[in-house]
Amino acid sequence: MSDTHSTRHTGNGLRLPLVESFYSIQGEGYNTGRAAWFIRLGGCDVYCPWCDSKNTWNPDSHPLTPVEDIIGEIISSPAANVIITGGEPLMHNLDALCSGLKDRSYSIFLETSGTHPLSGQFDWICLSPKKHCPPKTEVLKAADEIKAVISSEEDFAWAESCRAQTKDGCLPFLQAEWSRRNTVMPLIIEYVKHHPVWRISLQTHKYMNIP
């Protein structure tokens, strides 16, 4: 899937392929435990083999939904924070969505692999870099946190190479690839003990059995 493909589908971002939209609790990274409205967009060209949202990969599988309708559903909830995720949300122009959310004073958090140029405005950018499809430098420099997924011992070197390119104050997290968590979690624990600049991110929503 290419930038051309996503642009052809979403144009100026006034309509976006909406996979799902719901109110829940952030389960990962720095904002773990915070209530937030999740906007999950369709389309991804990173294709992580461990992805737990493979149904998002093809944007054609999801209805193009006007930004006004997406925001309208949030207004009726008590949400103060909005998380834009995917798929890979930066495949689409997020300017209109973020502008509409900001007009209503929402805090906006982005979850991205960083493989496409930034669009939109965010209060927090969580970058989850993938070794097989590296992030753009501009996203690395803009990230407020990096959340490196660890599936083997070799992934620590990749995580360090990404952290070295981030801005001062960017928070680094290591997160076990879920299907290998029993194998790699002991490695992560020992790594963080020896490299205390890192923190551990748990997918707490899976332990709590919430979306």
C-alpha positions as CSV (number, residue, x, y, z in Angstrom):
1,M,0.0,0.0,0.0
2,S,1.4,3.4,-0.9
3,D,0.9,7.0,-0.1
4,T,-0.9,7.4,-3.5
5,H,-3.3,4.7,-2.5
6,S,-4.2,6.3,0.8
7,T,-4.4,9.8,-0.7
8,R,-6.8,8.5,-3.4
9,H,-9.1,7.2,-0.6
10,T,-9.0,10.1,1.9
11,G,-8.0,13.2,-0.1
12,N,-7.8,16.2,2.2
13,G,-8.7,14.1,5.2
14,L,-12.3,15.3,5.5
15,R,-13.3,11.6,5.3
16,L,-11.3,8.8,6.8
17,P,-11.6,5.0,6.8
18,L,-12.9,4.3,10.2
19,V,-12.4,0.8,11.6
20,E,-13.8,1.5,15.1
21,S,-14.4,4.3,17.6
22,F,-14.8,3.6,21.3
23,Y,-14.2,4.9,24.8
24,S,-11.8,2.9,26.9
25,I,-8.6,2.9,28.9
26,Q,-5.1,3.4,27.4
27,G,-3.3,0.2,28.2
28,E,0.3,0.9,27.0
29,G,3.1,3.3,27.3
30,Y,3.3,6.6,29.2
31,N,-0.4,7.2,29.2
32,T,-1.3,3.8,30.6
33,G,-4.4,3.9,32.8
34,R,-5.9,7.1,31.3
35,A,-9.4,7.1,30.0
36,A,-9.5,8.0,26.3
37,W,-11.6,7.9,23.2
38,F,-10.0,5.7,20.6
39,I,-10.2,6.4,16.8
40,R,-8.9,3.4,14.9
41,L,-8.2,4.2,11.2
42,G,-7.9,1.7,8.4
43,G,-4.8,1.3,6.2
44,C,-1.3,0.0,7.1
45,D,1.7,-0.8,5.0
46,V,4.0,-2.0,7.8
47,Y,2.6,-5.5,8.1
48,C,4.0,-6.5,11.5
49,P,3.7,-10.3,11.7
50,W,2.6,-10.1,15.3
51,C,-0.1,-7.4,14.7
52,D,-3.2,-7.8,16.7
53,S,-5.2,-5.5,14.3
54,K,-4.6,-7.1,10.9
55,N,-8.2,-6.3,10.0
56,T,-7.1,-2.7,9.7
57,W,-4.5,-3.2,7.0
58,N,-6.8,-2.7,4.0
59,P,-8.5,0.7,4.1
60,D,-11.0,-0.4,1.4
61,S,-12.6,-2.7,4.1
62,H,-13.7,0.2,6.2
63,P,-16.3,3.0,5.5
64,L,-15.0,6.4,4.6
65,T,-16.5,8.4,7.5
66,P,-16.8,12.2,7.6
67,V,-14.6,13.8,10.2
68,E,-17.7,15.6,11.6
69,D,-19.4,12.3,12.3
70,I,-16.3,10.8,14.0
71,I,-16.0,13.8,16.3
72,G,-19.8,14.0,16.9
73,E,-19.8,10.5,18.5
74,I,-17.1,11.6,21.0
75,I,-19.0,14.7,22.1
76,S,-21.6,12.7,23.8
77,S,-19.0,10.9,26.0
78,P,-17.1,12.2,29.1
79,A,-13.8,11.8,27.2
80,A,-11.1,14.5,27.6
81,N,-8.4,12.6,25.7
82,V,-8.5,11.2,22.1
83,I,-6.1,8.5,20.8
84,I,-5.7,8.3,17.0
85,T,-4.4,4.9,16.1
86,G,-4.6,2.2,13.4
87,G,-3.4,0.6,11.3
88,E,-1.0,3.4,10.5
89,P,-2.9,6.6,10.9
90,L,-0.3,8.8,9.3
91,M,-1.1,7.2,5.9
92,H,-3.9,9.8,6.0
93,N,-4.1,13.5,6.2
94,L,-5.0,14.1,9.9
95,D,-5.2,17.9,9.7
96,A,-9.0,18.2,9.6
97,L,-9.6,15.6,12.3
98,C,-7.1,17.2,14.7
99,S,-8.3,20.7,14.0
100,G,-11.9,19.7,14.8
101,L,-10.8,17.9,18.0
102,K,-8.7,20.9,19.1
103,D,-11.6,23.3,18.4
104,R,-13.4,21.3,21.1
105,S,-10.4,21.3,23.5
106,Y,-9.5,17.6,23.4
107,S,-6.0,16.4,24.2
108,I,-4.9,14.3,21.2
109,F,-2.5,11.4,21.4
110,L,-1.0,9.7,18.3
111,E,0.0,6.1,18.0
112,T,2.2,5.6,15.0
113,S,5.0,3.5,13.5
114,G,6.4,6.7,11.9
115,T,6.6,5.5,8.4
116,H,4.7,8.4,6.8
117,P,5.0,12.2,7.1
118,L,3.4,13.9,10.1
119,S,0.1,15.7,9.6
120,G,-2.2,17.0,12.3
121,Q,-1.4,18.5,15.7
122,F,-0.8,16.4,18.8
123,D,-0.3,16.8,22.5
124,W,1.6,13.5,22.7
125,I,3.2,11.3,20.0
126,C,3.9,7.7,20.8
127,L,6.3,6.2,18.2
128,S,6.5,2.4,17.9
129,P,9.4,1.9,15.5
130,K,9.6,-1.3,13.4
131,K,13.0,-2.7,12.3
132,H,11.6,-4.1,9.0
133,C,10.0,-0.7,8.1
134,P,12.0,2.1,9.8
135,P,10.4,5.4,10.8
136,K,11.0,8.7,9.2
137,T,13.5,10.9,10.9
138,E,11.0,13.7,11.3
139,V,8.7,11.5,13.4
140,L,11.7,10.2,15.5
141,K,12.6,13.8,16.3
142,A,8.9,14.7,17.1
143,A,8.2,11.7,19.3
144,D,7.4,12.2,23.0
145,E,7.9,8.5,23.7
146,I,9.2,5.5,21.8
147,K,7.7,2.1,22.5
148,A,10.0,-0.5,21.1
149,V,8.5,-4.0,20.7
150,I,10.9,-6.7,21.7
151,S,10.5,-10.2,20.2
152,S,14.1,-11.4,20.5
153,E,17.3,-10.3,22.1
154,E,18.5,-8.8,18.8
155,D,15.8,-6.1,19.1
156,F,17.5,-4.3,21.9
157,A,20.2,-2.9,19.5
158,W,17.4,-1.6,17.2
159,A,15.6,0.0,20.1
160,E,18.8,1.8,21.2
161,S,19.5,3.0,17.6
162,C,16.0,4.6,17.6
163,R,16.4,6.1,21.0
164,A,19.7,7.8,20.0
165,Q,17.8,9.8,17.3
166,T,15.0,11.1,19.6
167,K,14.8,14.6,21.2
168,D,15.8,15.4,24.7
169,G,13.0,14.3,27.1
170,C,11.6,11.6,24.8
171,L,10.6,8.7,27.1
172,P,11.8,5.2,26.0
173,F,9.8,2.1,26.7
174,L,10.4,-1.6,25.9
175,Q,7.3,-3.7,25.4
176,A,7.2,-7.5,24.9
177,E,5.7,-8.8,21.8
178,W,2.6,-10.4,23.2
179,S,2.9,-13.9,21.8
180,R,6.5,-14.1,23.1
181,R,6.0,-12.3,26.4
182,N,6.9,-15.3,28.6
183,T,10.2,-15.7,26.7
184,V,11.3,-12.1,26.3
185,M,10.0,-10.5,29.5
186,P,12.9,-11.9,31.6
187,L,15.3,-10.4,29.0
188,I,13.5,-7.0,29.1
189,I,13.6,-7.0,32.9
190,E,17.4,-7.6,33.0
191,Y,18.0,-5.1,30.2
192,V,16.2,-2.3,32.0
193,K,18.0,-3.1,35.2
194,H,21.3,-2.7,33.3
195,H,20.1,0.2,31.2
196,P,17.8,2.2,33.6
197,V,17.0,5.0,31.1
198,W,14.5,2.5,29.7
199,R,11.1,1.7,31.2
200,I,8.9,-1.3,30.7
201,S,5.5,-1.0,29.0
202,L,2.9,-3.7,29.6
203,Q,-0.2,-4.2,27.5
204,T,-2.3,-3.9,30.6
205,H,-5.6,-3.8,28.6
206,K,-5.0,-7.4,27.6
207,Y,-4.5,-8.4,31.2
208,M,-7.6,-6.5,32.2
209,N,-9.6,-7.9,29.2
210,I,-10.7,-4.6,27.9
211,P,-10.6,-3.2,24.3
